[in-house]
Amino acid sequence: MTDVGIHTHPRTNWLTAFERRRGAHRNLTLGTTPIGTTSISTAPISTAPIDQAWPRAVGRSLATFQLGETGGGLHLFEAARKAGRPDLLDPLALFLAEEGEHARLLKMILDHLGIVPLSEHWTDGVFAALRRLAGLRTELFTLLMAEVVGFHYYEAMAAAAPTAEMATVLSAIRDDELLHFDFVVDVLTELMDGWPRWRVGGVLVAFVGVTASASIVTAIDHRRAFNYCGVGGLEVVRSCWATATELARRIAALTA
């Protein structure tokens, strides 16, 4: 799995950045039909038949991730208000809208493959509970953890997708996660500005540890999908650990 190549950069005007990205995926196609202009169940993905081994191995796993991308933002918005950061409401709304776009793209793939989306999954409940443990910073660190796991998951699925069109869609979702890393890191850096180094360090160690734990759970729960894609569980954990560690180092440098 690839090194994401995260690096320190000047902070971005995220409201402007997200507004410029609206509709970024409207030209993605599955076959000859633009996504969103028709039901994917009637849009040809490829003239060649899809190897049914891929849907059997990956389908339920994709449905689980699709469910995870559908979460709302009411608690996140309330946490931002309580933290005295109403300026974050609009960027957070646009950030969550991109997550909703991922859910839409994944559901279209599921629909085409004849896979029924999930209405609940135990990991989705755990993730929601973690986000609500404390305030805005905890929510954002939990979201960052999910972005790390998601990046490496979508990378693996894209590499083994049965058609070039599906690979393109999954790769677009993966690439969005890189931008989301930047956004969440920038917001967390602002929220932790002025903290003593020991406090920053303690929080970042916890973040890396929780992310590693989440990657272990993901590697086990989605082992059939990863194995089909030729990615071992240990590789998943190592990749997520490396990315989380790199993000933690970046936050530490920006708050020093």
C-alpha positions as CSV (number, residue, x, y, z in Angstrom):
1,M,0.0,0.0,0.0
2,T,1.3,3.5,-0.8
3,D,2.8,6.1,1.3
4,V,0.4,9.0,1.3
5,G,3.2,11.6,1.2
6,I,1.7,14.0,3.8
7,H,3.6,17.2,4.2
8,T,3.3,20.5,6.1
9,H,1.7,23.3,4.0
10,P,0.3,26.7,4.6
11,R,-3.2,26.6,6.1
12,T,-6.0,26.7,3.6
13,N,-9.2,28.7,3.4
14,W,-11.3,25.6,3.6
15,L,-14.7,27.2,2.9
16,T,-13.3,28.5,-0.4
17,A,-11.6,25.2,-1.1
18,F,-14.7,23.1,-0.6
19,E,-16.9,25.5,-2.5
20,R,-14.6,25.2,-5.5
21,R,-14.8,21.4,-5.3
22,R,-18.6,21.2,-5.5
23,G,-19.6,18.9,-8.3
24,A,-16.0,17.6,-8.6
25,H,-17.3,14.1,-9.4
26,R,-20.2,15.0,-11.7
27,N,-18.1,13.9,-14.8
28,L,-17.2,10.5,-13.4
29,T,-18.8,7.9,-15.5
30,L,-19.6,4.2,-15.3
31,G,-19.6,3.2,-18.9
32,T,-21.0,6.0,-21.0
33,T,-23.5,7.5,-18.6
34,P,-22.5,10.2,-16.1
35,I,-23.0,9.2,-12.5
36,G,-26.1,10.9,-11.1
37,T,-27.9,11.4,-14.4
38,T,-29.6,8.0,-14.4
39,S,-30.0,5.0,-12.2
40,I,-26.8,2.9,-12.2
41,S,-28.9,-0.2,-12.5
42,T,-29.6,0.8,-16.1
43,A,-26.2,2.4,-16.8
44,P,-23.7,0.0,-18.4
45,I,-20.4,-0.1,-16.5
46,S,-18.5,-2.1,-19.1
47,T,-19.2,-4.0,-22.2
48,A,-17.4,-7.0,-20.7
49,P,-19.1,-9.1,-18.0
50,I,-18.1,-8.4,-14.5
51,D,-16.3,-11.2,-12.7
52,Q,-18.8,-12.2,-10.1
53,A,-16.1,-13.3,-7.7
54,W,-15.4,-9.6,-6.9
55,P,-19.0,-8.8,-5.8
56,R,-19.1,-12.0,-3.7
57,A,-15.9,-11.2,-2.0
58,V,-16.2,-7.5,-1.7
59,G,-19.9,-6.7,-1.8
60,R,-20.8,-6.8,1.9
61,S,-17.6,-5.0,2.8
62,L,-18.4,-2.2,0.4
63,A,-21.9,-2.0,1.8
64,T,-20.4,-1.6,5.3
65,F,-18.2,1.3,4.2
66,Q,-21.2,2.8,2.3
67,L,-23.2,2.9,5.5
68,G,-20.3,4.5,7.3
69,E,-20.2,7.4,4.8
70,T,-23.9,8.2,5.4
71,G,-23.6,9.6,8.9
72,G,-25.1,13.0,9.6
73,G,-23.4,16.0,11.2
74,L,-25.8,17.3,13.9
75,H,-23.6,16.3,16.8
76,L,-20.5,17.7,15.0
77,F,-22.2,21.0,14.4
78,E,-23.4,21.2,18.0
79,A,-19.8,20.4,19.2
80,A,-18.5,23.3,17.0
81,R,-21.0,25.7,18.5
82,K,-20.2,24.6,22.1
83,A,-16.5,25.1,21.3
84,G,-17.2,28.6,20.3
85,R,-16.3,28.0,16.6
86,P,-19.4,28.9,14.6
87,D,-16.9,29.8,11.8
88,L,-16.4,26.1,11.3
89,L,-20.0,25.3,10.6
90,D,-20.0,26.0,6.8
91,P,-16.6,24.2,6.1
92,L,-17.8,21.2,8.2
93,A,-21.1,21.1,6.3
94,L,-19.2,21.1,2.9
95,F,-16.8,18.5,4.3
96,L,-19.7,16.2,5.3
97,A,-21.4,16.8,1.9
98,E,-18.3,15.3,0.3
99,E,-18.7,12.3,2.6
100,G,-22.3,12.1,1.5
101,E,-21.1,12.1,-2.1
102,H,-19.0,9.1,-1.3
103,A,-22.0,7.3,0.1
104,R,-23.9,8.1,-3.1
105,L,-21.2,6.8,-5.4
106,L,-20.8,3.6,-3.3
107,K,-24.5,3.0,-3.3
108,M,-24.7,3.3,-7.1
109,I,-22.0,0.6,-7.4
110,L,-23.9,-1.6,-4.9
111,D,-27.1,-1.1,-6.9
112,H,-25.5,-2.0,-10.1
113,L,-24.0,-5.2,-8.6
114,G,-27.3,-6.1,-7.0
115,I,-26.0,-5.8,-3.5
116,V,-28.5,-4.5,-0.9
117,P,-27.2,-1.6,1.2
118,L,-27.0,-2.1,4.9
119,S,-29.2,-0.3,7.4
120,E,-27.0,-1.0,10.4
121,H,-23.6,-2.6,11.3
122,W,-22.0,-2.9,14.7
123,T,-18.9,-1.0,13.6
124,D,-21.0,2.0,12.5
125,G,-22.5,2.1,16.0
126,V,-19.1,1.9,17.7
127,F,-17.8,4.7,15.5
128,A,-20.8,6.9,16.3
129,A,-20.3,6.3,20.0
130,L,-16.6,7.2,19.9
131,R,-17.5,10.5,18.2
132,R,-19.9,11.4,21.0
133,L,-17.5,10.7,23.9
134,A,-16.5,14.3,24.3
135,G,-16.3,17.5,22.4
136,L,-15.2,18.8,19.0
137,R,-11.6,17.6,19.2
138,T,-12.6,14.1,20.0
139,E,-15.1,14.1,17.1
140,L,-12.4,15.3,14.7
141,F,-9.8,12.8,15.8
142,T,-12.4,10.1,15.4
143,L,-13.2,11.3,11.9
144,L,-9.5,11.5,11.1
145,M,-9.1,7.9,12.2
146,A,-11.9,6.9,9.9
147,E,-10.3,8.8,7.0
148,V,-7.0,7.0,7.5
149,V,-8.7,3.5,7.5
150,G,-10.9,4.6,4.6
151,F,-8.0,5.8,2.5
152,H,-6.2,2.5,2.6
153,Y,-9.4,0.5,2.2
154,Y,-10.4,2.4,-1.0
155,E,-6.9,2.1,-2.3
156,A,-7.0,-1.7,-2.0
157,M,-10.5,-1.9,-3.5
158,A,-9.7,0.3,-6.5
159,A,-6.6,-1.7,-7.3
160,A,-8.6,-4.9,-7.6
161,A,-11.9,-3.4,-9.1
162,P,-13.3,-5.5,-11.9
163,T,-13.6,-2.6,-14.4
164,A,-11.6,0.5,-15.1
165,E,-14.7,2.6,-14.4
166,M,-15.2,1.2,-11.0
167,A,-11.5,1.7,-10.2
168,T,-11.8,5.3,-11.2
169,V,-14.7,5.9,-8.9
170,L,-13.0,4.2,-6.0
171,S,-9.8,6.0,-6.6
172,A,-11.6,9.4,-6.6
173,I,-13.0,8.6,-3.2
174,R,-9.5,7.6,-2.0
175,D,-8.0,10.8,-3.3
176,D,-10.7,12.9,-1.5
177,E,-9.5,11.3,1.7
178,L,-6.1,13.0,1.2
179,L,-7.7,16.4,1.1
180,H,-9.8,15.5,4.1
181,F,-6.6,14.7,6.0
182,D,-5.4,18.2,5.4
183,F,-8.7,19.8,6.5
184,V,-9.1,17.9,9.7
185,V,-5.4,18.4,10.6
186,D,-5.7,22.1,10.0
187,V,-8.8,22.4,12.2
188,L,-7.2,20.3,15.0
189,T,-4.0,22.3,14.9
190,E,-6.0,25.5,15.5
191,L,-8.0,23.9,18.3
192,M,-4.8,22.7,20.0
193,D,-2.9,25.9,19.5
194,G,-1.2,26.9,22.8
195,W,-1.4,23.5,24.4
196,P,1.7,22.3,26.3
197,R,3.8,19.8,24.4
198,W,3.1,17.0,26.9
199,R,-0.7,17.4,26.4
200,V,-0.3,17.4,22.6
201,G,1.9,14.4,22.7
202,G,-0.5,12.4,24.9
203,V,-3.4,13.1,22.6
204,L,-1.5,12.2,19.5
205,V,-0.2,8.9,21.1
206,A,-3.8,8.0,21.9
207,F,-4.9,8.9,18.3
208,V,-2.2,6.6,16.8
209,G,-3.1,3.8,19.2
210,V,-6.9,4.0,18.5
211,T,-6.3,4.2,14.8
212,A,-4.1,1.1,14.9
213,S,-6.8,-0.7,16.9
214,A,-9.4,0.4,14.4
215,S,-7.2,-0.9,11.5
216,I,-6.9,-4.3,13.2
217,V,-10.7,-4.5,13.6
218,T,-11.1,-3.5,9.9
219,A,-8.5,-6.0,8.7
220,I,-10.3,-8.8,10.5
221,D,-13.9,-7.8,9.7
222,H,-13.1,-7.2,6.1
223,R,-10.5,-9.9,5.7
224,R,-12.4,-11.6,2.8
225,A,-12.4,-8.4,0.8
226,F,-8.7,-7.6,1.5
227,N,-7.6,-11.2,0.8
228,Y,-9.4,-11.1,-2.6
229,C,-7.6,-7.9,-3.4
230,G,-4.3,-9.4,-2.4
231,V,-3.7,-7.3,0.7
232,G,-2.9,-9.0,3.9
233,G,-4.2,-7.9,7.3
234,L,-0.8,-7.1,8.6
235,E,-0.2,-4.8,5.6
236,V,-3.5,-3.0,6.3
237,V,-2.4,-2.4,9.9
238,R,1.1,-1.3,9.0
239,S,-0.2,1.1,6.4
240,C,-2.7,2.7,8.7
241,W,-0.2,2.9,11.6
242,A,2.3,4.6,9.3
243,T,-0.2,7.2,8.0
244,A,-1.6,7.9,11.5
245,T,2.0,8.4,12.8
246,E,2.8,10.8,9.9
247,L,-0.3,12.8,10.6
248,A,0.5,12.9,14.3
249,R,4.0,14.2,13.6
250,R,2.5,16.8,11.4
251,I,0.1,18.0,14.0
252,A,3.0,18.0,16.6
253,A,5.1,20.2,14.3
254,L,2.3,22.6,13.5
255,T,1.5,23.1,17.2
256,A,5.1,23.4,18.4
